[in-house]
């Protein structure tokens, strides 16, 4: 359909999409992208997450690999 006032063309479109929408408490595999004294940054596909060190039982060692 062509809009009379603007000349825009409108098409009906049908599509299917795959979306990444994890649910609460779902476990995902990820890659650690950064480590610092406050926690770690992890990437799992399109999802970037920060895991705070405040709830962990480990200590940050800046001299470690």
Contact map, one row per residue, 1 for C-alpha under 8 A:
11100000111000000000000000000000000000000000000000000000000000000
11110011110000000000000000000000000000000000000000000000000000000
11111111110000000000000000000000000000000000000000000000000000000
01111110000000000000000000000000000000000000000000000000000000000
00111110000000000000000000000000000000000000000000000000000000000
00111111000000000000000000000000000000000000000000000000000000000
01111111100000000000000000000000000000000000000000000000000000000
01100111110000000000000000000000000000000000000000000000000000000
11100011111000000000000000000000000000000000000000000000000000000
11100001111100000000000000000000000000000000000000000000000000000
10000000111110000000000000000000000000000000000000000000000000000
00000000011111000000000000000000000000000000000000000000000000000
00000000001111100000000000000000000000000000000000000000000000000
00000000000111110000000000000000000000000000000000000000000000000
00000000000011111000000000000000000000000000000000000000000000000
00000000000001111100000000000000000000000000000000000000000000000
00000000000000111110000000000000000000000000000000000000000000000
00000000000000011111000000000000000000000000000000000000000000000
00000000000000001111100000000000000000000000000000000000000000000
00000000000000000111110000000000000000000000010000000000000000000
00000000000000000011111000000000000000000000000000000000000000000
00000000000000000001111101000000000000000000000000000000000000000
00000000000000000000111111000000000000000000000000000000000000000
00000000000000000000011111000000000000000000000000000000000000000
00000000000000000000001111100000000000000000000000000000000000000
00000000000000000000011111110000000000000000000000000000000000000
00000000000000000000000011111000000000000000000000000000000000000
00000000000000000000000001111100000000000001000000000000000000000
00000000000000000000000000111110000000000001000000000000000000000
00000000000000000000000000011111000000000111100000000000000000000
00000000000000000000000000001111100000000111000000000000000000000
00000000000000000000000000000111111000011110000000000000000000000
00000000000000000000000000000011111000011110000000000000000000000
00000000000000000000000000000001111100011100000000000000000000000
00000000000000000000000000000001111110111000000000000000000000000
00000000000000000000000000000000011111110000000000000000000101000
00000000000000000000000000000000001111100000000000001000000101000
00000000000000000000000000000000000111110000000000011100000000000
00000000000000000000000000000000001111111000000001111100000000000
00000000000000000000000000000001111101111100000001111000000000000
00000000000000000000000000000001111000111110000111100000000000000
00000000000000000000000000000111110000011111000111100000000000000
00000000000000000000000000000111100000001111111110000000000000000
00000000000000000000000000011110000000000111111100000000000000000
00000000000000000000000000000100000000000011111100000000000000000
00000000000000000001000000000000000000000011111100000000000000000
00000000000000000000000000000000000000000011111110000000000000000
00000000000000000000000000000000000000001111111111000000000000000
00000000000000000000000000000000000000001110001111100000000000000
00000000000000000000000000000000000000111100000111110000000000000
00000000000000000000000000000000000000111100000011111000000000000
00000000000000000000000000000000000001110000000001111111000000000
00000000000000000000000000000000000011110000000000111111110000000
00000000000000000000000000000000000001100000000000011111000000000
00000000000000000000000000000000000000000000000000011111100000000
00000000000000000000000000000000000000000000000000011111110000000
00000000000000000000000000000000000000000000000000001011111000000
00000000000000000000000000000000000000000000000000001001111100000
00000000000000000000000000000000000000000000000000000000111110000
00000000000000000000000000000000000110000000000000000000011111000
00000000000000000000000000000000000000000000000000000000001111110
00000000000000000000000000000000000110000000000000000000000111110
00000000000000000000000000000000000000000000000000000000000011111
00000000000000000000000000000000000000000000000000000000000011111
00000000000000000000000000000000000000000000000000000000000000111
